[in-house]
């Protein structure tokens, strides 16, 4: 774990190294993914079956390619009452939040008499990737599928690996609750390729969303353009800005909530209290020992964790912006002054009683967020990721007479006479 102090003479160099550190896929992953994509594109289901046997240790010809909707409904109905109630609460809150994101069409006539506007429509088909390797996440099903359904996507396809042929019933239950139309037992880069290119069994989709490992992220990167994607997601990360009035056990738990995801995850604390920093570090070490995920959390904290001491918390905010974290907690009594200074963050959690983990499940905003400093230019998953905007315009003779001559002038200046004639011929 890295310990920095803003007053250190070499702070800027050390902090810049922290910001620029790479925790994502290397060239070998890109090479391997390229080969997988080509195989699925050229060989279709045969390649999918071969990769499934190799990586997931089961043959889809024997275990089945597709999980039927009846099986998903049965999984939902078989949940313990308290677990089903929690899943339904999460679903309803996610629906409510994302329903407010639907954009409105526009249609108006301007002062020149030109009718112009925009119309929003959902993509026809979308694919959702749900991890099934290190862990299975029903919350990821809801966070990806619900915005698609709210957008109006007609065909929603879910792909999820089933290692050794084992299916996670919680994932199936979430799929039933969210209204997923198709569920396929495939994963990895090969599943992304199947969604993008289509195979004999699986029809292609227009947009692919959802988190995954380095191979899944790289597949989405390489297939962008063949298919739309939400983002290229990297390892999870959290930044906590906290003063000494917090309980160090609470903050340690928040830092570990991301560290336990993966050895490449990152957890960073900014505080204005050096003694509190010591207390949090000690609490992290105590709590790691109690976790079922302690091996992963320990590797993550030791390799990528950091505690940074500043003189005043407002000094932390420009440093936070440079990190552009996926998750940002502002654990203070009055977070608004700090929040006002935030430019780059995927999602912000305000106050001492707003742990990041509540946003992963039941708060409502999406937990699929930009990582790897991409919050500088990207946003979390939303209804808009499943929609596209078509602009339109309409002119009558009078409107064309008002603005057409300028179009002729510009077309001629660009050396495009057919463009100019297309307008000018109507003006006469």
Secondary structure in CASP SS format (residue, H / E / C, confidence):
PFRMAT SS
TARGET T0000
AUTHOR 0000-0000-0000
METHOD secondary structure of the structure
MODEL  1
X C 1.00
X E 1.00
X E 1.00
X E 1.00
X E 1.00
X C 1.00
X C 1.00
X C 1.00
X C 1.00
X C 1.00
X H 1.00
X H 1.00
X H 1.00
X H 1.00
X H 1.00
X H 1.00
X H 1.00
X H 1.00
X H 1.00
X H 1.00
X C 1.00
X C 1.00
X C 1.00
X C 1.00
X C 1.00
X C 1.00
X H 1.00
X H 1.00
X H 1.00
X H 1.00
X H 1.00
X H 1.00
X H 1.00
X H 1.00
X H 1.00
X H 1.00
X H 1.00
X H 1.00
X H 1.00
X H 1.00
X H 1.00
X H 1.00
X H 1.00
X C 1.00
X H 1.00
X H 1.00
X H 1.00
X H 1.00
X H 1.00
X H 1.00
X H 1.00
X H 1.00
X H 1.00
X H 1.00
X H 1.00
X C 1.00
X C 1.00
X C 1.00
X C 1.00
X H 1.00
X H 1.00
X H 1.00
X H 1.00
X C 1.00
X C 1.00
X E 1.00
X E 1.00
X C 1.00
X H 1.00
X H 1.00
X H 1.00
X H 1.00
X H 1.00
X H 1.00
X H 1.00
X H 1.00
X H 1.00
X C 1.00
X C 1.00
X C 1.00
X H 1.00
X H 1.00
X H 1.00
X H 1.00
X H 1.00
X H 1.00
X H 1.00
X H 1.00
X H 1.00
X H 1.00
X H 1.00
X H 1.00
X H 1.00
X H 1.00
X H 1.00
X H 1.00
X H 1.00
X H 1.00
X H 1.00
X C 1.00
X C 1.00
X C 1.00
X C 1.00
X C 1.00
X C 1.00
X E 1.00
X E 1.00
X E 1.00
X E 1.00
X C 1.00
X C 1.00
X C 1.00
X C 1.00
X C 1.00
X E 1.00
X E 1.00
X E 1.00
X E 1.00
X E 1.00
X E 1.00
X E 1.00
X E 1.00
X C 1.00
X C 1.00
X E 1.00
X E 1.00
X E 1.00
X E 1.00
X E 1.00
X E 1.00
X C 1.00
X C 1.00
X C 1.00
X C 1.00
X C 1.00
X C 1.00
X C 1.00
X H 1.00
X H 1.00
X H 1.00
X H 1.00
X H 1.00
X H 1.00
X H 1.00
X H 1.00
X H 1.00
X H 1.00
X H 1.00
X H 1.00
X H 1.00
X H 1.00
X C 1.00
X C 1.00
X C 1.00
X E 1.00
X E 1.00
X E 1.00
X E 1.00
X E 1.00
X E 1.00
X C 1.00
X C 1.00
X H 1.00
X H 1.00
X H 1.00
X C 1.00
X C 1.00
X C 1.00
X H 1.00
X H 1.00
X H 1.00
X H 1.00
X H 1.00
X H 1.00
X H 1.00
X H 1.00
X H 1.00
X H 1.00
X C 1.00
X C 1.00
X C 1.00
X E 1.00
X E 1.00
X E 1.00
X C 1.00
X C 1.00
X C 1.00
X H 1.00
X H 1.00
X H 1.00
X H 1.00
X H 1.00
X H 1.00
X H 1.00
X H 1.00
X H 1.00
X H 1.00
X C 1.00
X C 1.00
X C 1.00
X C 1.00
X C 1.00
X C 1.00
X C 1.00
X C 1.00
X C 1.00
X E 1.00
X E 1.00
X E 1.00
X C 1.00
X C 1.00
X C 1.00
X C 1.00
X H 1.00
X H 1.00
X H 1.00
X H 1.00
X H 1.00
X H 1.00
X H 1.00
X H 1.00
X H 1.00
X H 1.00
X E 1.00
X C 1.00
X C 1.00
X E 1.00
X E 1.00
X E 1.00
X C 1.00
X C 1.00
X C 1.00
X C 1.00
X C 1.00
X C 1.00
X C 1.00
X E 1.00
X E 1.00
X E 1.00
X E 1.00
X E 1.00
X E 1.00
X C 1.00
X C 1.00
X C 1.00
X C 1.00
X C 1.00
X H 1.00
X H 1.00
X H 1.00
X H 1.00
X H 1.00
X H 1.00
X H 1.00
X H 1.00
X H 1.00
X H 1.00
X H 1.00
X H 1.00
X C 1.00
X C 1.00
X C 1.00
X C 1.00
X C 1.00
X C 1.00
X E 1.00
X E 1.00
X E 1.00
X E 1.00
X E 1.00
X E 1.00
X C 1.00
X C 1.00
X H 1.00
X H 1.00
X H 1.00
X H 1.00
X H 1.00
X H 1.00
X H 1.00
X H 1.00
X H 1.00
X H 1.00
X H 1.00
X H 1.00
X H 1.00
X H 1.00
X H 1.00
X C 1.00
X C 1.00
X C 1.00
X C 1.00
X C 1.00
X H 1.00
X H 1.00
X H 1.00
X H 1.00
X H 1.00
X H 1.00
X H 1.00
X H 1.00
X H 1.00
X H 1.00
X H 1.00
X C 1.00
X E 1.00
X E 1.00
X E 1.00
X E 1.00
X C 1.00
X C 1.00
X C 1.00
X C 1.00
X H 1.00
X H 1.00
X H 1.00
X H 1.00
X H 1.00
X H 1.00
X H 1.00
X H 1.00
X H 1.00
X H 1.00
X C 1.00
X C 1.00
X C 1.00
X E 1.00
X E 1.00
X E 1.00
X E 1.00
X E 1.00
X C 1.00
X C 1.00
X C 1.00
X C 1.00
X H 1.00
X H 1.00
X H 1.00
X H 1.00
X C 1.00
X C 1.00
X C 1.00
X C 1.00
X C 1.00
X C 1.00
X C 1.00
X E 1.00
X E 1.00
X E 1.00
X E 1.00
X C 1.00
X C 1.00
X C 1.00
X C 1.00
X C 1.00
X H 1.00
X H 1.00
X H 1.00
X H 1.00
X H 1.00
X H 1.00
X C 1.00
X C 1.00
X C 1.00
X C 1.00
X C 1.00
X C 1.00
X C 1.00
X C 1.00
X C 1.00
X C 1.00
X C 1.00
X C 1.00
X H 1.00
X H 1.00
X H 1.00
X C 1.00
X C 1.00
X C 1.00
X C 1.00
X C 1.00
X C 1.00
X H 1.00
X H 1.00
X H 1.00
X H 1.00
X E 1.00
X E 1.00
X E 1.00
X E 1.00
X E 1.00
X E 1.00
X E 1.00
X E 1.00
X C 1.00
X C 1.00
X H 1.00
X H 1.00
X H 1.00
X H 1.00
X H 1.00
X H 1.00
X H 1.00
X H 1.00
X H 1.00
X H 1.00
X H 1.00
X H 1.00
X H 1.00
X H 1.00
X H 1.00
X H 1.00
X H 1.00
X C 1.00
X C 1.00
X C 1.00
X H 1.00
X H 1.00
X H 1.00
X H 1.00
X H 1.00
X H 1.00
X H 1.00
X H 1.00
X H 1.00
X H 1.00
X H 1.00
X C 1.00
END
